[in-house]
């Protein structure tokens, strides 16, 4: 299984939180990361997205075929996020577009078995796969590395 944890790109400030949109910089970040992911990942993949506007806009740069998944919302838990993604038993590739601090804790949980607070920058991805049953960190990439 390939699991890509993708934090939404830079968003406007404001309330309600769920309605915040991407900034112009955020749209550029999402487009750059989407292009990189598209070149790296197999064509068959599931994309799970938080219901929040900023995550839907981030994911839209990558795919028109997304699943809005409440288990990856702003109130998600790392355990619930990984369960929704099917980690570690699902087949193929799953891209999860969500929020901090849940994404960082989910990365830590998938890699170490403990939901520790790890930082995922805005617009960045953590790509984790299984290699012979052991989790393998394949890539950690921030949009600034794609400039």
DSSP file (Angstrom, degrees, kcal/mol; ACC not computed):
  #  RESIDUE AA STRUCTURE BP1 BP2  ACC     N-H-->O    O-->H-N    N-H-->O    O-->H-N    TCO  KAPPA ALPHA  PHI   PSI    X-CA   Y-CA   Z-CA
    1    1 A X              0   0    0      0, 0.0   129,-1.5     0, 0.0     2,-0.5   0.000 360.0 360.0 360.0 140.3    0.0    0.0    0.0
    2    2 A X  E     -aB  93 129A   0     90,-2.6    92,-2.7   127,-0.2     2,-0.5  -0.964 360.0-171.1-108.8 128.5    1.0    3.6   -0.7
    3    3 A X  E     -aB  94 128A   0    125,-3.6   125,-3.4    -2,-0.5     2,-0.6  -0.982   2.3-170.2-121.6 120.1   -0.3    6.2    1.6
    4    4 A X  E     -aB  95 127A   0     90,-2.8    92,-3.3    -2,-0.5     2,-0.6  -0.953   5.5-161.9-112.6 118.1    0.2    9.9    0.7
    5    5 A X  E     -aB  96 126A   0    121,-3.1   121,-2.0    -2,-0.6     2,-0.5  -0.894  13.5-174.7 -99.7 117.4   -0.7   12.4    3.5
    6    6 A X  E     -aB  97 125A   0     90,-3.3    92,-2.1    -2,-0.6     2,-0.3  -0.952  15.0-147.8-122.1 116.6   -1.1   15.8    1.9
    7    7 A X  E     -a   98   0A   0    117,-2.4   116,-0.3    -2,-0.5    92,-0.2  -0.626  35.7 -99.4 -80.0 139.9   -1.7   18.9    4.0
    8    8 A X        -     0   0    0     90,-2.0   115,-1.7    -2,-0.3   116,-0.3  -0.156  43.1-106.9 -54.0 152.6   -3.9   21.5    2.3
    9    9 A X        -     0   0    0     45,-0.4   114,-0.2   113,-0.3    17,-0.1  -0.126  59.4 -51.2 -74.7 177.5   -2.0   24.4    0.7
   10   10 A X        -     0   0    0    112,-0.2    13,-1.9    15,-0.1     2,-0.3  -0.233  65.9-168.8 -56.7 133.2   -1.9   27.9    2.1
   11   11 A X  B     -F   22   0B   0     11,-0.3    11,-0.3    -3,-0.1    -1,-0.1  -0.821  24.5 -94.0-124.6 161.5   -5.4   29.3    2.9
   12   12 A X        -     0   0    0      9,-3.2     2,-0.2    -2,-0.3    -1,-0.1  -0.257  41.0-114.1 -63.1 156.8   -7.0   32.6    3.8
   13   13 A X        +     0   0    0      7,-0.1     2,-0.2     2,-0.0     8,-0.2  -0.511  65.5  80.9 -81.2 163.0   -7.6   33.5    7.4
   14   14 A X        -     0   0    0     -2,-0.2     2,-0.3     6,-0.1     6,-0.2  -0.725  61.2 -40.8 136.3 179.1  -11.1   33.8    8.6
   15   15 A X  S    S+     0   0    0     -2,-0.2     2,-0.1     1,-0.1    -2,-0.0  -0.961  96.3  46.7-135.2 151.6  -14.2   32.1    9.8
   16   16 A X  S >  S-     0   0    0     -2,-0.3     3,-1.6     4,-0.0     4,-0.4   0.497  74.9-149.0 -71.9 148.6  -16.0   29.9    9.5
   17   17 A X  G >  S+     0   0    0      1,-0.3     3,-1.4     2,-0.2    36,-0.1   0.862  93.0  57.9 -55.2 -42.3  -12.9   27.6    9.4
   18   18 A X  G 3  S+     0   0    0      1,-0.3    35,-3.0    34,-0.1    -1,-0.3   0.701 104.4  53.6 -65.0 -19.1  -14.5   25.1    7.0
   19   19 A X  G <  S+     0   0    0     -3,-1.6    -1,-0.3    33,-0.2    -2,-0.2   0.444  75.2 127.0 -97.3  -1.1  -15.1   27.8    4.4
   20   20 A X    <   -     0   0    0     -3,-1.4    34,-0.7    -4,-0.4     2,-0.2  -0.355  47.1-150.9 -62.5 133.3  -11.6   29.1    4.2
   21   21 A X        -     0   0    0     -8,-0.2    -9,-3.2    32,-0.1    33,-0.1  -0.590  21.9 -91.7-101.3 163.5  -10.3   29.2    0.6
   22   22 A X  B     -F   11   0B   0    -11,-0.3   -11,-0.3    -2,-0.2    -1,-0.1  -0.422  37.2-128.4 -69.4 148.1   -6.8   28.9   -0.8
   23   23 A X     >  -     0   0    0    -13,-1.9     4,-2.4    -2,-0.1     5,-0.2  -0.341  34.3 -96.5 -81.1 174.5   -4.8   32.0   -1.4
   24   24 A X  H  > S+     0   0    0      1,-0.2     4,-1.8     2,-0.2     5,-0.1   0.911 130.8  49.9 -59.7 -41.3   -3.2   32.6   -4.8
   25   25 A X  H  > S+     0   0    0      1,-0.2     4,-2.6     2,-0.2    -1,-0.2   0.911 108.6  53.1 -62.7 -41.6    0.1   31.2   -3.3
   26   26 A X  H  > S+     0   0    0      1,-0.2     4,-2.7   -16,-0.2    -2,-0.2   0.882 106.1  52.2 -61.6 -39.7   -1.9   28.2   -2.1
   27   27 A X  H  X S+     0   0    0     -4,-2.4     4,-2.1     2,-0.2    -1,-0.2   0.893 111.0  47.8 -64.5 -38.3   -3.3   27.5   -5.6
   28   28 A X  H  X S+     0   0    0     -4,-1.8     4,-2.4     2,-0.2    -2,-0.2   0.914 112.0  50.1 -66.7 -42.2    0.3   27.6   -6.9
   29   29 A X  H  X S+     0   0    0     -4,-2.6     4,-2.5     1,-0.2     5,-0.2   0.933 111.7  47.9 -59.9 -46.6    1.4   25.2   -4.2
   30   30 A X  H  X S+     0   0    0     -4,-2.7     4,-2.6     1,-0.2    -1,-0.2   0.907 112.0  49.4 -62.7 -42.8   -1.4   22.8   -4.9
   31   31 A X  H  X S+     0   0    0     -4,-2.1     4,-2.1     2,-0.2    -1,-0.2   0.906 112.1  47.8 -64.8 -41.8   -0.8   22.8   -8.6
   32   32 A X  H  X S+     0   0    0     -4,-2.4     4,-1.9     2,-0.2    -2,-0.2   0.928 115.2  44.0 -65.7 -45.2    3.0   22.2   -8.2
   33   33 A X  H  X S+     0   0    0     -4,-2.5     4,-3.0     1,-0.2     5,-0.2   0.892 111.7  54.2 -68.3 -38.4    2.5   19.3   -5.7
   34   34 A X  H  X S+     0   0    0     -4,-2.6     4,-2.7    -5,-0.2    -1,-0.2   0.909 108.2  49.6 -60.9 -42.0   -0.3   17.9   -7.9
   35   35 A X  H  X S+     0   0    0     -4,-2.1     4,-1.5     2,-0.2    -1,-0.2   0.909 112.7  47.3 -63.8 -41.5    2.0   17.8  -10.9
   36   36 A X  H  X S+     0   0    0     -4,-1.9     4,-1.2     2,-0.2    -2,-0.2   0.941 113.9  46.7 -65.2 -47.1    4.7   16.1   -8.9
   37   37 A X  H >X S+     0   0    0     -4,-3.0     4,-3.0     1,-0.2     3,-0.5   0.910 108.7  55.3 -61.5 -42.1    2.3   13.5   -7.4
   38   38 A X  H 3< S+     0   0    0     -4,-2.7    -1,-0.2     1,-0.3    -2,-0.2   0.862 109.4  47.7 -60.5 -35.4    0.8   12.8  -10.8
   39   39 A X  H 3< S+     0   0    0     -4,-1.5    -1,-0.3    -5,-0.2    -2,-0.2   0.743 119.7  38.8 -75.6 -23.3    4.2   12.0  -12.2
   40   40 A X  H << S+     0   0    0     -4,-1.2    -2,-0.2    -3,-0.5     2,-0.2   0.807 104.1  68.8 -97.0 -34.6    5.1    9.8   -9.3
   41   41 A X  S  < S-     0   0    0     -4,-3.0     4,-0.1    -5,-0.2    52,-0.0  -0.518  86.0-100.6 -94.3 153.7    2.0    7.8   -8.4
   42   42 A X        -     0   0    0     -2,-0.2    -1,-0.1     2,-0.2    -2,-0.1  -0.294  34.5-114.0 -63.9 157.2    0.2    5.2  -10.4
   43   43 A X  S    S+     0   0    0      1,-0.1     2,-0.7     2,-0.0    -1,-0.1   0.832 102.1  73.4 -64.1 -33.1   -2.9    6.3  -12.4
   44   44 A X        +     0   0    0      2,-0.0    49,-0.5     0, 0.0     2,-0.3  -0.752  67.4 132.7 -87.1 115.8   -5.2    4.2  -10.1
   45   45 A X  E     -c   93   0A   0     -2,-0.7     2,-0.4    47,-0.1    49,-0.2  -0.987  50.1-126.4-158.0 152.0   -5.5    5.8   -6.8
   46   46 A X  E     -c   94   0A   0     47,-2.5    49,-3.1    -2,-0.3     2,-0.5  -0.852  20.1-156.3-100.2 140.8   -8.2    6.8   -4.2
   47   47 A X  E     -c   95   0A   0     -2,-0.4    20,-3.0    18,-0.4     2,-0.4  -0.956   6.5-168.6-122.2 112.7   -8.3   10.4   -3.1
   48   48 A X  E     -cd  96  67A   0     47,-3.0    49,-3.0    -2,-0.5     2,-0.4  -0.858  11.6-172.5-100.9 132.4   -9.9   11.1    0.3
   49   49 A X  E     -cd  97  68A   0     18,-2.9    20,-3.4    -2,-0.4    23,-0.2  -0.972  25.4-117.6-132.8 138.1  -10.5   14.7    1.2
   50   50 A X        -     0   0    0     47,-2.0    20,-0.2    -2,-0.4    23,-0.1  -0.336  32.8-117.1 -60.9 151.6  -11.7   16.6    4.2
   51   51 A X  S    S+     0   0    0     18,-0.2    -1,-0.1     4,-0.1    19,-0.1   0.656  80.9 114.2 -67.1 -13.8  -15.0   18.4    3.7
   52   52 A X  S  > S-     0   0    0      1,-0.1     4,-2.1     2,-0.0     3,-0.5  -0.272  74.9-125.1 -62.6 143.5  -13.2   21.8    4.3
   53   53 A X  H  > S+     0   0    0    -35,-3.0     4,-2.5     1,-0.2     5,-0.2   0.888 107.3  55.0 -55.8 -44.9  -13.1   24.1    1.3
   54   54 A X  H  > S+     0   0    0    -34,-0.7     4,-1.7     1,-0.2   -45,-0.4   0.832 109.6  46.6 -64.6 -32.6   -9.3   24.5    1.4
   55   55 A X  H  > S+     0   0    0     -3,-0.5     4,-2.8     2,-0.2    -1,-0.2   0.884 111.2  51.4 -75.8 -37.9   -8.7   20.8    1.2
   56   56 A X  H  X S+     0   0    0     -4,-2.1     4,-1.9     2,-0.2    -2,-0.2   0.899 111.5  48.0 -63.9 -39.2  -11.2   20.3   -1.6
   57   57 A X  H  X S+     0   0    0     -4,-2.5     4,-0.8     2,-0.2    -1,-0.2   0.894 111.7  50.1 -68.0 -39.0   -9.5   23.1   -3.6
   58   58 A X  H >< S+     0   0    0     -4,-1.7     3,-1.0    -5,-0.2     4,-0.3   0.949 113.2  45.5 -61.9 -48.8   -6.1   21.5   -2.9
   59   59 A X  H >X S+     0   0    0     -4,-2.8     4,-2.5     1,-0.2     3,-1.9   0.833 101.7  66.8 -64.8 -33.1   -7.3   18.1   -4.1
   60   60 A X  H 3< S+     0   0    0     -4,-1.9    -1,-0.2     1,-0.3    -2,-0.2   0.767  92.2  61.8 -62.1 -25.0   -9.0   19.6   -7.2
   61   61 A X  T << S+     0   0    0     -3,-1.0    -1,-0.3    -4,-0.8    -2,-0.2   0.720 115.5  33.5 -69.3 -19.6   -5.5   20.5   -8.5
   62   62 A X  T <4 S+     0   0    0     -3,-1.9     2,-0.3    -4,-0.3    -2,-0.2   0.782 127.0   3.1-105.0 -38.6   -4.8   16.8   -8.5
   63   63 A X     <  -     0   0    0     -4,-2.5    -1,-0.3     1,-0.1     3,-0.1  -0.999  35.6-153.7-156.4 146.1   -8.0   15.0   -9.3
   64   64 A X  S    S+     0   0    0     -2,-0.3     2,-0.9     1,-0.2    -1,-0.1   0.558  91.1  74.7 -89.4 -12.9  -11.7   15.4  -10.2
   65   65 A X        +     0   0    0      2,-0.0   -18,-0.4    -5,-0.0     2,-0.3  -0.754  67.2 145.5-106.7  85.5  -12.5   12.0   -8.7
   66   66 A X        -     0   0    0     -2,-0.9     2,-0.6   -20,-0.1   -18,-0.2  -0.834  43.6-135.6-121.2 158.3  -12.3   12.6   -4.9
   67   67 A X  E     -d   48   0A   0    -20,-3.0   -18,-2.9    -2,-0.3     2,-0.6  -0.964  18.6-138.0-112.6 116.9  -14.2   11.2   -2.0
   68   68 A X  E     -d   49   0A   0     -2,-0.6     2,-0.5   -20,-0.2   -18,-0.2  -0.661  29.1-171.4 -74.0 118.6  -15.3   13.7    0.6
   69   69 A X    >   -     0   0    0    -20,-3.4     3,-2.1    -2,-0.6   -18,-0.2  -0.927  25.3-161.7-124.6 107.9  -14.4   11.9    3.9
   70   70 A X  G >  S+     0   0    0     -2,-0.5     3,-1.8     1,-0.3     5,-0.2   0.760  88.5  73.3 -57.0 -25.2  -15.5   13.3    7.3
   71   71 A X  G 3  S+     0   0    0      1,-0.3     6,-0.3     9,-0.1    -1,-0.3   0.546  99.6  45.7 -69.9  -4.9  -12.9   11.0    9.0
   72   72 A X  G <  S+     0   0    0     -3,-2.1   -22,-0.3   -23,-0.2    27,-0.3   0.109  90.7 120.8-119.2  20.9  -10.2   13.3    7.6
   73   73 A X  S X  S-     0   0    0     -3,-1.8     3,-1.8   -23,-0.1    26,-0.3   0.021  86.6 -83.1 -72.9-176.4  -11.9   16.6    8.6
   74   74 A X  T 3  S+     0   0    0      1,-0.3    28,-0.1    24,-0.1    -1,-0.1   0.705 132.6  49.2 -64.1 -19.2  -10.6   19.3   11.0
   75   75 A X  T 3  S+     0   0    0     -5,-0.2    -1,-0.3     2,-0.1    -2,-0.1   0.213  87.3 129.7-103.1  14.8  -11.9   17.2   13.9
   76   76 A X    <   -     0   0    0     -3,-1.8     2,-0.3     1,-0.1    -4,-0.1  -0.196  50.3-137.9 -67.7 158.2  -10.3   13.9   12.7
   77   77 A X     >  -     0   0    0     -6,-0.3     4,-2.5     1,-0.1     5,-0.2  -0.828  21.8-119.2-108.2 155.4   -8.2   11.6   14.8
   78   78 A X  H  > S+     0   0    0     -2,-0.3     4,-2.4     1,-0.2     5,-0.2   0.902 116.1  50.7 -59.4 -39.6   -5.0   10.0   13.5
   79   79 A X  H  > S+     0   0    0      1,-0.2     4,-2.2     2,-0.2    -1,-0.2   0.919 111.5  46.8 -65.0 -43.9   -6.5    6.6   14.1
   80   80 A X  H  > S+     0   0    0      2,-0.2     4,-2.5     1,-0.2    -1,-0.2   0.877 111.2  52.2 -65.4 -38.9   -9.7    7.4   12.3
   81   81 A X  H  X S+     0   0    0     -4,-2.5     4,-1.9     2,-0.2    -2,-0.2   0.946 111.8  45.2 -62.2 -49.3   -7.8    8.9    9.4
   82   82 A X  H  X>S+     0   0    0     -4,-2.4     5,-2.1     1,-0.2     4,-1.0   0.883 112.3  52.2 -64.0 -37.6   -5.7    5.8    9.0
   83   83 A X  H ><5S+     0   0    0     -4,-2.2     3,-0.6     1,-0.2    -1,-0.2   0.927 109.1  49.8 -62.8 -44.9   -8.8    3.6    9.3
   84   84 A X  H 3<5S+     0   0    0     -4,-2.5    -1,-0.2     1,-0.2    -2,-0.2   0.856 111.2  49.8 -62.0 -35.5  -10.6    5.6    6.5
   85   85 A X  H 3<5S-     0   0    0     -4,-1.9    -1,-0.2    -5,-0.2    -2,-0.2   0.671 113.2-120.8 -76.3 -17.2   -7.5    5.2    4.3
   86   86 A X  T XX5 -     0   0    0     -4,-1.0     4,-2.4    -3,-0.6     3,-0.9   0.622  42.6-155.3  85.6  13.8   -7.4    1.5    4.9
   87   87 A X  T 34< +     0   0    0     -5,-2.1    -1,-0.3     1,-0.3    -2,-0.1  -0.475  63.9   1.1 -68.2 133.6   -3.9    1.6    6.4
   88   88 A X  T 34 S+     0   0    0     -2,-0.2    -1,-0.3     2,-0.1    45,-0.1  -0.957 132.7  45.8-100.5   9.0   -2.1   -0.8    6.3
   89   89 A X  T <4 S+     0   0    0     -3,-0.9    -2,-0.2     2,-0.1    -3,-0.1   0.618  78.9 108.1 -94.5 -13.6   -4.2   -3.4    4.6
   90   90 A X     <  -     0   0    0     -4,-2.4     2,-0.3     1,-0.1    -2,-0.1  -0.232  66.3-121.5 -66.3 154.3   -5.7   -1.5    1.5
   91   91 A X        -     0   0    0    -90,-0.1    -1,-0.1     2,-0.1     2,-0.1  -0.644  68.6  -1.7 -89.1 151.2   -4.5   -2.3   -1.9
   92   92 A X  S    S-     0   0    0     -2,-0.3   -90,-2.6   -47,-0.1     2,-0.4  -0.331 102.8 -27.8  79.1-149.6   -3.0    0.4   -4.2
   93   93 A X  E     -ac   2  45A   0    -49,-0.5   -47,-2.5   -92,-0.2     2,-0.4  -0.910  46.2-172.3-117.3 132.9   -2.5    4.0   -3.5
   94   94 A X  E     -ac   3  46A   0    -92,-2.7   -90,-2.8    -2,-0.4     2,-0.5  -0.993   5.8-162.8-125.4 125.7   -4.5    6.3   -1.2
   95   95 A X  E     -ac   4  47A   0    -49,-3.1   -47,-3.0    -2,-0.4     2,-0.5  -0.935   6.8-164.3-106.4 126.3   -4.0   10.1   -1.1
   96   96 A X  E     -ac   5  48A   0    -92,-3.3   -90,-3.3    -2,-0.5     2,-0.7  -0.956   3.6-163.5-114.5 120.0   -5.4   11.8    1.9
   97   97 A X  E     +ac   6  49A   0    -49,-3.0   -47,-2.0    -2,-0.5   -90,-0.2  -0.904  40.0 119.3-104.8 111.9   -5.8   15.6    1.8
   98   98 A X  E     -a    7   0A   0    -92,-2.1   -90,-2.0    -2,-0.7     2,-0.3  -0.449  49.5 -70.0-146.9-145.8   -6.3   16.9    5.3
   99   99 A X     >  -     0   0    0    -27,-0.3     4,-2.7   -26,-0.3     2,-0.3  -0.819  41.8 -78.8-131.4 157.5   -5.2   19.0    8.2
  100  100 A X  T  4 S+     0   0    0     -2,-0.3    19,-0.1     1,-0.3   -92,-0.0  -0.700 102.2  25.7 -85.0 149.6   -2.6   19.5   10.9
  101  101 A X  T  > S+     0   0    0     -2,-0.3     4,-2.1    17,-0.2    17,-0.3  -0.989 121.1  55.7 -87.7   0.3   -2.1   18.3   13.6
  102  102 A X  H  > S+     0   0    0      1,-0.2     4,-2.6     2,-0.2    -2,-0.2   0.900 104.9  52.8 -61.8 -42.6   -3.9   15.1   12.5
  103  103 A X  H  X S+     0   0    0     -4,-2.7     4,-2.5     1,-0.2    -1,-0.2   0.924 110.3  47.5 -61.4 -44.0   -1.7   14.4    9.4
  104  104 A X  H  > S+     0   0    0      1,-0.2     4,-2.2     2,-0.2    -1,-0.2   0.910 113.7  47.3 -62.8 -42.1    1.5   14.7   11.4
  105  105 A X  H  X S+     0   0    0     -4,-2.1     4,-2.4     2,-0.2    11,-0.3   0.860 111.4  51.8 -67.5 -34.9    0.2   12.4   14.1
  106  106 A X  H  X S+     0   0    0     -4,-2.6     4,-2.7     2,-0.2    -2,-0.2   0.892 108.8  50.9 -68.4 -39.0   -1.1    9.9   11.5
  107  107 A X  H  X S+     0   0    0     -4,-2.5     4,-2.1     2,-0.2     5,-0.2   0.937 112.4  46.7 -61.3 -46.2    2.3    9.9    9.8
  108  108 A X  H  X>S+     0   0    0     -4,-2.2     4,-3.0     8,-0.3     6,-0.8   0.913 112.9  49.4 -62.1 -42.7    3.9    9.2   13.2
  109  109 A X  H  X5S+     0   0    0     -4,-2.4     4,-1.5     4,-0.2    -2,-0.2   0.914 112.0  47.6 -63.9 -43.3    1.4    6.5   14.0
  110  110 A X  H  <5S+     0   0    0     -4,-2.7    -1,-0.2     1,-0.2    -2,-0.2   0.868 121.5  36.2 -65.6 -36.2    1.8    4.8   10.6
  111  111 A X  H  <5S+     0   0    0     -4,-2.1    -2,-0.2    -5,-0.2    -1,-0.2   0.810 135.8  15.0 -89.0 -31.7    5.6    4.8   10.9
  112  112 A X  H  <5S-     0   0    0     -4,-3.0    -3,-0.2     2,-0.3    -2,-0.2   0.569  94.0-114.9-121.8 -13.7    6.2    4.2   14.6
  113  113 A X  S  <<S+     0   0    0     -4,-1.5     2,-0.4    -5,-0.7    -4,-0.2   0.471  88.0  96.7  87.0   1.1    3.0    2.9   16.1
  114  114 A X  S    S-     0   0    0     -6,-0.8     2,-1.9    -9,-0.0    -2,-0.3  -0.989  74.9-132.6-127.4 134.3    2.7    6.1   18.2
  115  115 A X        +     0   0    0     -2,-0.4     2,-0.1    -7,-0.1   -10,-0.1  -0.502  44.7 166.2 -84.3  70.3    0.6    9.2   17.4
  116  116 A X        -     0   0    0     -2,-1.9     2,-1.0   -11,-0.3    -8,-0.3  -0.479  47.1 -95.9 -83.7 155.6    3.3   11.7   18.2
  117  117 A X        +     0   0    0     -2,-0.1     2,-0.4    -9,-0.1   -12,-0.1  -0.634  52.8 168.8 -77.4 102.9    3.1   15.4   17.1
  118  118 A X        -     0   0    0     -2,-1.0     2,-0.4   -17,-0.3   -17,-0.2  -0.889  32.1-118.8-111.5 148.4    5.0   15.6   13.9
  119  119 A X        -     0   0    0     -2,-0.4     2,-0.5   -15,-0.1    -2,-0.0  -0.712  22.7-173.0 -93.4 133.2    4.8   18.7   11.7
  120  120 A X        -     0   0    0     -2,-0.4   -16,-0.1     4,-0.0     3,-0.1  -0.989  25.1-133.3-119.7 118.2    3.5   18.7    8.1
  121  121 A X    >   -     0   0    0     -2,-0.5     3,-2.1     1,-0.2  -114,-0.3  -0.234  37.4 -79.0 -68.6 159.0    4.0   22.0    6.4
  122  122 A X  T 3  S+     0   0    0      1,-0.3    21,-0.4  -116,-0.1  -113,-0.3  -0.374 118.5   7.1 -58.8 129.1    1.2   23.7    4.4
  123  123 A X  T 3  S+     0   0    0   -115,-1.7    -1,-0.3  -116,-0.3  -114,-0.2   0.417 102.9 129.8  80.1  -1.5    1.0   22.0    1.0
  124  124 A X    <   -     0   0    0     -3,-2.1  -117,-2.4  -116,-0.3     2,-0.3  -0.408  44.2-145.9 -87.7 161.0    3.5   19.3    1.9
  125  125 A X  E     -BE   6 141A   0     16,-2.5    16,-2.2  -119,-0.2     2,-0.4  -0.920   9.1-159.5-123.0 151.8    3.2   15.5    1.5
  126  126 A X  E     -BE   5 140A   0   -121,-2.0  -121,-3.1    -2,-0.3     2,-0.6  -0.994  15.8-160.1-123.4 121.5    4.4   12.6    3.4
  127  127 A X  E     +BE   4 139A   0     12,-3.1    11,-2.5    -2,-0.4    12,-1.3  -0.917  13.5 177.5-109.3 116.4    4.5    9.4    1.3
  128  128 A X  E     +BE   3 137A   0   -125,-3.4  -125,-3.6    -2,-0.6     2,-0.3  -0.948   0.9 174.2-120.0 136.0    4.5    6.2    3.3
  129  129 A X  E     -BE   2 136A   0      7,-2.8     7,-3.5    -2,-0.4     2,-0.5  -0.880  32.8-109.2-133.2 169.7    4.5    2.7    1.8
  130  130 A X  E     - E   0 135A   0   -129,-1.5     2,-0.5    -2,-0.3     5,-0.2  -0.881  26.8-172.7-101.0 131.4    4.8   -0.9    3.1
  131  131 A X  E >  S- E   0 134A   0      3,-3.2     3,-1.5    -2,-0.5    -2,-0.0  -0.907  77.9 -27.5-124.6  99.7    7.9   -2.7    2.2
  132  132 A X  T 3  S-     0   0    0     -2,-0.5     3,-0.1     1,-0.3    -1,-0.1   0.822 126.1 -50.1  63.5  30.3    7.7   -6.4    3.2
  133  133 A X  T 3  S+     0   0    0      1,-0.3     2,-0.4   -45,-0.1    -1,-0.3   0.207 119.8 105.0  93.6 -16.4    5.3   -5.5    5.9
  134  134 A X  E <  S-E  131   0A   0     -3,-1.5    -3,-3.2     1,-0.0    -1,-0.3  -0.818  76.7-112.3 -99.1 138.1    7.4   -2.7    7.4
  135  135 A X  E     -E  130   0A   0     -2,-0.4     2,-0.4    -5,-0.2    -5,-0.2  -0.429  32.4-163.4 -68.4 142.1    6.4    0.9    6.8
  136  136 A X  E     -E  129   0A   0     -7,-3.5    -7,-2.8    -2,-0.1     2,-0.9  -0.995  18.0-136.6-129.7 127.3    8.8    2.9    4.6
  137  137 A X  E     +E  128   0A   0     -2,-0.4    -9,-0.2    -9,-0.2     3,-0.1  -0.758  27.1 175.0 -83.5 108.2    9.0    6.6    4.3
  138  138 A X  E     -     0   0A   0    -11,-2.5     2,-0.3    -2,-0.9    -1,-0.2   0.838  59.2  -6.2 -86.0 -35.7    9.4    7.2    0.6
  139  139 A X  E     -E  127   0A   0    -12,-1.3   -12,-3.1     2,-0.0     2,-0.4  -0.976  40.7-168.1-161.2 144.6    9.2   11.0    0.5
  140  140 A X  E     +E  126   0A   0     -2,-0.3     2,-0.4   -14,-0.2   -14,-0.2  -0.977  30.6 171.8-129.4 120.8    8.6   14.1    2.5
  141  141 A X  E     -E  125   0A   0    -16,-2.2   -16,-2.5    -2,-0.4     2,-0.3  -0.989  21.6-160.6-142.2 128.4    8.2   17.1    0.2
  142  142 A X    >   -     0   0    0     -2,-0.4     3,-1.7   -18,-0.2     4,-0.3  -0.755  33.8-116.0-100.7 152.4    7.2   20.7    0.7
  143  143 A X  G >  S+     0   0    0    -21,-0.4     3,-1.9    -2,-0.3     4,-0.3   0.810 111.7  68.1 -57.9 -30.3    6.0   22.9   -2.2
  144  144 A X  G >  S+     0   0    0      1,-0.3     3,-0.8     2,-0.2    -1,-0.3   0.775  91.8  61.2 -62.1 -24.5    9.0   25.2   -1.8
  145  145 A X  G <  S+     0   0    0     -3,-1.7    -1,-0.3     1,-0.2    -2,-0.2   0.623  99.7  56.7 -75.0 -12.1   11.2   22.3   -3.0
  146  146 A X  G <         0   0    0     -3,-1.9    -1,-0.2    -4,-0.3    -2,-0.2   0.470 360.0 360.0 -98.7  -3.6    9.3   22.3   -6.3
  147  147 A X    <         0   0    0     -3,-0.8    -1,-0.2    -4,-0.3    -2,-0.1   0.492 360.0 360.0 -67.1 360.0   10.0   26.0   -7.1
